[in-house]
Amino acid sequence: MPVDSKDTMKPEASVPSNFIRQVIQADLESGRYEGRVVTRFPPEPNGYLHIGHAKSICLNFGFAEEFGGTCHLRFDDTNPLKENVSYVDSIKEDVKWLGFDWDVHLYFASDYFDRFYDYAIDLIKTGKAYVDSLTPEEIRSYRGTLTEPGKESPYRHRTVEENLELFQKMAAGKFDEGECVLRAKIDMAAPNIIMRDPTLYRIRKRPHHRTGDKWCIYPMYDFAHCLSDSIERITHSICTLEFENNRELYDWILDTLDIYHPRQIEFARLNLSYTILSKRKLIELVEGGYVDGWNDPRMPTISGFRRRGYTPEAIRNFCERIGVAKRDSMVDLALLEHCIREDLNKRAPRFMGVLRPLKVVIENYPADKVETLEAINNPEDQSMGTRNIPFSREFYIEKDDFMETPPKKFFRLAPGREVRLRYAYFITCTDFIKDEQGEVVELRCTYDPQTRGGDSPDGRKVKSTLHWVSATHAIDAEVRLYNDLFTVEEPVSAEDFKAVLNKDSLEILHGAKLEPALADLEIGKQCQFERLGYFCKDVKYSTSDHSVFNRIVTLRDQWAKVKKQQGANERK
């Protein structure tokens, strides 16, 4: 048992104004809850956590840490039809990975099933709950509309004794699923439809992942949630905005039972462009085979982000920068990617990799010569030092870095043109070879041995620097290029969200050529391929003799462009 313990984002401040923080501070100053701060993160174990949950995790654990309190990890496991242990394990892993620790405060709503049952009995005894034998369809039709009141069930006025007997029979398995439910007796004409005699218990003849076959009736979320908060003596029950109307029921249950009463506070949930954050729709993507499981790097799940190569520090920074609002808004995906780049720029070592290789032969370079060149691991962090890279007569560059007949503003390699090789020499293209289909498959070049290190002693300048990989030393790799999973900014608004899936959200490249040092990069670690973007060695498909790299983000940052457009829109 626990002990006390559609606006535009402007994420410029390091610590944005936060109305929840202000509420907690006011409660501490007034002495409410005896100076305690106890929050909770209460996921339902019926799917994997996504970036929207990350915002809630950061808020609940963050406030507890900020105010010297505690945060509970509690699984609201009240629906055995959709819950299983694998979801529980994944959620715990995700919370830990984000950098938070619940210590001894790990709980399950199922820990309290006996107490929930007793509370239901108390409501029945005081005439505040009754067993209803209407069908689910009839209950819905009796509820009324936003403009019309509901009507009372013919079973609403059963006696206390009859309700107690029927509820006990429900618990004993004497009724089939859907045959009856326990409802609160409140007001069928209430303006808030949620208060029109909501269901508190329903029959589910399914085993529970923790309690087995002990129960065949299970509490509804709204009943279990507020009681769990009360039992654990939570001080601030922080929920997303869709629970605002439910707060009236939250208060009614606790006040009617006359038990400890936390404060519920609602904030706007995260909406991210080009992203679906509906757990039901994400399950459809997984079960329909549209993605490679819950941890597909295109998924907005925390496990998907982790596999793609996102860092927990970047996600926490993103959640802090978007702040906390009282009304819904859309956050541009570009901001999340900006936070990822900002973090990886400081920590990711640099390497060279060629994704679409084109062979180059330096005709005036000795055939048997191999040089060792020194390269900087990260210019943003000199403590990361340098590495050695081999250079030889034959190497690879990107196909896109050569054009036979270049347009005016193309400054990379072309016949007769000189460019710089990163860390190496100036080279000049003298000839090229095509295959039978007319595609260029090999370049012939010369090099200037006086330009080792990439500078010319005579001061001549070139307009382009290319990355490259020595042909005899390169390792082969598979590279996966990920793009937005959806083609529209708000896929949730589409008539069929699956119809706006991006068929080009994944491109798999076989035969990429990488620096030999990348063979030793630890699986799951991030790096930058110079000029190409940030990549991560995939944890699912990489092996000791087969390297698979996921592109995390490109180097081009769109956030500055987005902010500029937002500013222009505000000035209009």
N, C-alpha and C positions, 0 to 999 in steps of 0.2 A: 504494500500500500504506500502510495507516495506520501511524502512529508512536505511541509511548507518549504519551502526553499525560495472623341474624335478631334482632341487637341493636338497641337504640334509639340513634340518634345524639344526642350531646350536644356540639354544636360551639360551645362557649362560649369556650374558650381561644384566644388569638390564634395561638399555635404549639402545636398538640396534641402530646402524647407520640407519638413515632414510633420504632418498633422498628428500622426500616431505618436511620434516622439513627444510632441507637445502634450498630448493627453496623458501619457505615462508620467511625464515630469510633473504635471498638475496633480495627478493622483499621489505621487510621492510627497509632494509639498503639503497636501491636505491630510496625509496620514491614512488615506484609503488603503485597505488591504495591509495595514500595519507596516507600511514601507516595503512590502515584498513586491518583486516582479517575477512572475512565473508565466511563461508563454508555452505554446506547444505547436508542433508541426504535425497535423493529423491526416496523413494520406490514407486513402482507401487502397488496399492491396489488390487492385483489379487491373493493373497496367503499370507501365514504366513511367517514371517521372520525366517531365519535359521542362523547357526553359521557363514556363510560367510557374511551375512548382519551385524552380530555383529562386525566383523572386520571393516567394513566400518563405522558403527556407532561410534565405539571407535576412529577411525581416525578423522572423521569430527568434532565430538563434542570435542574430545581431543585436536586437534590443535586449535580450537576456544578458548577453555579454557586456553591452554598454552600461547597463544599470546594475551590474553585479548580481543578477538573478540566475534563474535556471530555465532551460527550455527542454520540454519533454518531446520525445519522439513517440507518438501514439498512433497505432494503426486502428482506424475505424473499420474494423472487419465485421460488418453486420450482414453481409450478403454472400452466403456460401456458394451461390450460383456463379459468381464471377471472380472469386478470390482464390489465390493459391500461394504456396510457400515461395515459389520462384519470384513472385512479385515482391514479397516481403524482403527477400535477400537482396534483390536488385535495388530496392529503395534504400536499405541500410548502406549498401555500397556507395550509392550516389551521394547520400548525405555526408558520409565520411570523406569521399573524394573532394567534395566542395570545401572541406576544411572544417567541418563542425562535428562536435562530439556531445552526445546526450548523456555521457557518463553512466550513472545507474538508472537514469530516467527513461527506460524503455518500457512502454506499456501497450496493451491491446484493449480495445473496447470489450473484446470477449472475456477479458479478466473480470469484467463487472456484470456478466450476464445474470448472475444470481441476484445482484442488487437491482438491476433494471427490472427484473421480474417482480421483486418486492415493491419497487416504486409504482409499478403498474397496478399491483394489488391495492396500494394506498389510494391511488386515484379512483379505482373502482369503488372502494369502501366509502369514499367521500362524495360519491355521485358525480365524479368528474371524468369518468371513462365508461364505455359500454361496449359490449360485443355486438357487432353489426353483421347480420346475415344477408345483406344485399350482395349481389354479384359485383365484381369490379366495374362492369359496364354500368350497372345501376348507380353505383356510388358516384361515378363520373357525371352521370346525367342529373343526379340530385344536387350536384355541387353548385349549379347556377353558372352565371357568367360575370364579367366585369360590371355589367349594367343591371343584372337581375340577381336577386338573392337566391340562395339555394333553398331546398326544402328538407324538412327533417325526415330521417329514416323512420319507417314504422317500428323499428326495433330500438329506437333511441330511448324509450321510456321503460325498458326492462328494469326489473328491480335489482338492487345491489346483490341480493342473494343469487338471482338468476345469472347475472353477469359474472359473479365470482365462479359459479359452477361451470359456466360455459368457457371461461378463460382457462380454468384448470383443465378442462377437457381438451382445449386447443393445445395446451402444453403437453398433454398426455398422448397426443397423436390421434385423437378420436375423430378429427375432421380432416377432409381432404384440402389440398391447396386451393385457395380461392373461395372456400366454402364460407368462411367468416374471417373477420379481422377485429382487432381492438382499436376503437377510435376514442379520441378525446371528445368530451362534451363541452363545446365552447359556444359557438354562435353561428348558425347556418345563414344568417343575414349579414355577417361581418363584411365590411368593405374589403378587407384583405382576405382573398379567397383561401389563403393558407390556413386561416383561422376557422374555416368552416368544417369543424369536426375532423381534423386531420387523423390519418391512420397512425397508430403508435406501434402496433405489432401485426405481422402477417405470418402465415404458415409457409414454411419452406422445408419440405421433407428431403433435405440434402445434408450429408455430413459436412461438418465445419473443419477447416484445416487445423484448428487447435482444440476444439471441444468434441470432435468426433460426432457421435450420434446422440449426445446428451440432450440436445435441443432440437425440436422441430418447429419452434416459433422463434422468430428473430425480430429484434427491435428495428424500427425505421431509423434512418440516419438522424433525422431531426430530434428524435427522442434520445437516442444513444449519445449524440454529440454533446448536448448541453449537460447531460448527467455525468458524462466522463469528465468534462471540464470541472464540474462541481466536485466530484469525488477527488480529483487530483488537485483541487484548490488552485486552479489556474486563476491568475489575476486579469489578464488581458487576452481575450479570445479573438485573435486577428483573423478575419475571414475576407474572402473576395466579395465583390459587390453583389453578386447574384444571391448572396445570403442576407441581403439587407431586409427584404420582406420577411424572411424567416426569423429575424431577430424578435419579432413580436411573439412568435411561438416559443422561442428559446426562453424569453422572459416569463411567459405564462407558465411553462412547465416548472421552472425553478421556483417561481413565486407561489404557485399553487401547492407545491410540495413543501414549501417553506424551508428550503435548504440553501446552502452556500451558493452565492450568485456572482459569477465573474462578469466582467464587462465585455460585451461583444463590440468589436470595431470593424468596419468594412472598408476595404480599399479597392480601387479599380484593378481588375486583373490585367495581365500583360497581353496585348495584341501585337503581333509581330508581322510585318509585311511579308508576302510570299510564303506564308507559313500557316499550317493548321495546328491548333493547340487543343482540339477536341479529342479527348481520350477515346471516345467511341469511334471517331473517324480514323484515328491513328491505328486502332485495332483493325479496322477494315483494311488499311493499307498493308498491315503485317499479315493478316490471315488470308488476304487476297493475293499475296505474292507480288505486290507492286513494289516492295522494297525488300532488302536483304535482312529482314528481322528488325527487332526493336532497336538494335544498335547500328543499323545502317547509317553511315555518315551523313546521309541526306535528311535523316529524321531529326526533329527538334528535341529529341529526348536527351537527357543528360548523358546516358550511355552512348548515344550516337555521337554527340559532341566530343565525348572523351575519346572514342575510337577515331574520330576525324582528326583529332589533335588539338582541340581547344584546351585551354588551361583553366583550372578552377579560379586562379587569380583574375583572369580576364572576365570570366562570367560574373564573379562577385563585383568587379569594378563596373561592369555593365549594369547590374542590378542597382548599384548605388547611384549611378549617373542618371538613370531614367527616373529616379525618385518615386514618390508615392502620391497618387492622385485620388480624388474623390469621384472622378467620372472617367469613363472609358476614353482611350485614345489609341492611336496606332503608332507604334514605334517602328522606324525604318530599320530594316535588316542591316543596312549599311553601318549603323551605329554599333551593332554587335560585332560586325566584322572589323570595324575600326578599333574596337577594344582588343580584339584578338591580335591584330597587327601590332598595336602599341605595345602589348605585352611580349609577343614573340620577337619583336625587333630588338629587345634588350636581352633576351635569353637564348635565342636560337642560334646555333653555330651555322656558318656559311659553308656551302659546298658548291661544286659545279656538277650539273647533270644536263644531259641532252635528251630531250623527250622524243624528238623526231630526227634521228641522226642522218647527217650527210657527211660522207667521208672526204677528208682533205689530205693530200699528200704534198709535203714540202720537198720539191725536187732538189734543192741545193742544200738540204740538211742530210748529214751522214746517216746511212741506213741503220747502222748498228749503235747509234748514239742514244743514250737516255740521260736526260738532265733531271735534277731535283730542284724544283722551284719552291720558294717560300710563299705561303698564302696566309692572310689574316683570317682568324676564325670568326671574329665578330668585331667590327670597327666601333660598335657601341660599348664594348666591354673589353678593354685591353687585357684584363686579367685572364681572358680565355686563351691568350697566346696565339701561336701560329701552328701551321701544319705543313708538311711536305707533300707536294704533288708531282707526279712524274710527267715529263714532256718528251715526246718522241717525234719521229718523222711523220707518222700517220696519226691523225686524230679525227674527232667528230665535232661538227658544229650543228646548230639547228638548221633544218631545211629552209625555214623562213628567213634565215640570215643571209641568204644568197638569192639574187635575181639576175637572170640573164640579160634582161632589158629593163633596168629599174626606172621607176618614175622619178620625177624631179626631186622629191623630198625623201627618197630612200637613201640612207647614208651607210648602209651595211655593205656586205661584200658583193662585188659585181666584177665582170671582166675588166682588168686594168686598174682596179681600185685597191687602195691600201687601207687596212684596218688594223686595230690593235687587238691582240689576244690577251685576255686578262692574265696578269702576272707573268706573261711570256714575252712575245716579240711582235713587231710589226710584220704583217704578211701582205703580199700582193697576189691577186688572182691572175694567172697567166693563161689558163685554159680550163675546160670542163669536159666531162664525158657524159653522154646520154645512153640510155638503154634503148631497146627496140621500140618501146612505147613513146620515146621522145622525152622521157623524164631524166633530169640531171641526177646522176648517181655518184659522181666523184668530181672533186675540184683539184686542179693542179695549181700550186702556188710557189712563190719564193719567199724567203724571209730575210730580214736584215739582222745579222748577228750582233750588230752594235746596239740593238734596242732591247736587250734582255731586261726584264723587269717592267717593260711596257712604256719606256720613255726613249725618245730619240736624242742622241747627243748633239745633233745639229739643230735641234729646236723645231723640227717640222711637226705639224699637227695632223691628226686624223680625226674624223668626225664620229667614229663609232668604236666601241669596245665589245668584243664578243666573248662569250664563255665557250668552253671547249672541254673535251675529255680525251686523253691519250687512248688510241685505239687498242694498243696491246695490253693496256693496264685496266681498261674499263670493265666494270661489272654490269651484267645484264640485269634488268629489273622490269617489273610491271608497274605502271603508274596509272592511278585512277584519278581522273579529273572530275570533280563534283561541282555541279551548278545548282541553282535554285530548283527545288522539287516541283514548284508550280510556276505556271506562265503568267499568272495574274497576281496583282498586289494583294487582293483580298479573296483568296480561294474559297473561304467559308461562305461567301455571298453567291457563289456559282450554284446554278440549279443542281448540278452534279459535280461535286468537287473532284471526282476522279477524272472527269472529262478535261480538266485543266492541268492535269499532270504534265510535267515537262519531259517529253520523250528524249531530250538531250541533257537530262540532269546528270548522266554518268557517261563518261567516255573512257574506255579502257585502252591504254597504250601498251603494247608488247614490244620488247626489244629496245627499251630506253637504255642509254649508256650513262653510267654514273661514275663519279670519282671512286677509286678503290677504297678510300677510307670509309665510305658509306656502308661497306659490307660489315663493318664492326659497330655501326650505330645500333644502340639497343632498341629492341622492338618496343613500339609505343612512344619513342622519343621524337621530338620535333626538330626540324632544321629548315634552313632556307636554301633553296636552289637559286643561285644568283641569277637575277633578271627574270625569274619565272614565278616565284611565289614561295609560300611556306608549305612544307610537306611533313608528313608523319609516317613512320614505318608501321604499317598496319598490323594490329595485334591478332587479327583473325586469320589472315592468309599468309603472312610472312613466316618463313621457316629458316633453319640454319643455312640452307643452300638456295633459297628463293626469296628475294626481297620484293615486297609490294609496298608502294608508297601512295598514300592518300594526299591529294592537295587539300590543304586546310583553307587557305585563302590566297588570292593573287596578291601581287605587290601593289596594284593600283587601288588607292583608297578613294571610295566614292563619297565618304562622309562630308568632306569639305564642299563638294558640289551640291549635296543635299542641303546642307546648312545655308549655302548661298541662295538656293532656290527658295528655301523657307523664309529667309530674310526678305527676298523680293516680294513674296506673296503677302507678308505682313505689312509691307509698306504701301501696298495697293489699297 
